Amino acid sequence: MDRKIAGFSIIELLIVIAIISILMAVGISQYTKYKADRELMRQANMLMDEINWIKSQSISKEPHGIVITVSNYTLFKDLDGDCNYSTGEEIKDENGNPKVYNFESGITSSTTQTIVFDRKGYPRNTSCGLGLISITLSNNLRHKKLICISRYGRIKIEADTCPNE
């Protein structure tokens, strides 16, 4: 009774394991990039929503603004009308703490900026001048999203450059 047992050799198994390992490495790296890009887009959408909110508050009530730093942003009411953030102007939450929102880890803003909207919904910079304003958010993979605010107050997210309006 000479039966040959069918099966795989050790070399065949090692080759299959190597192929699976290569596919897993490629898949994990692509998933990591996808996740970082989705987080960057989510953060840009959240910031754009906050900017739209302060714009609507400025039109309906009084001038509101936002201070964007490298790692967070703060919402405030421009009570003195100087287009700048001053201590005591921040919007407080239900516990009386200033509304300061931190960016997710790995996401930063390129510069510190202050934006105030007037009663007509036009954005003003720190010198109270009108003009195109752009906010650049980037992740640790150096991918960027630009939040563009036109001089007329239109807000949108771009990938490369802000259009001149």
Secondary structure, 3 states (H helix, E strand, C coil): CCCCCCCCCHHHHHHHHHHHHHHHHHHHHHHHHHHHHHHHHHHHHHHHHHHHHHHHHHHHCCCEEEEECCCEEEEEECCCCCCCCCCCCECECCCCCECEEECCCCCEECCCEEEEECCCCCEECCCCCCCCEEEEEECCCCCEEEEEECCCCCEEEECCCCCCC
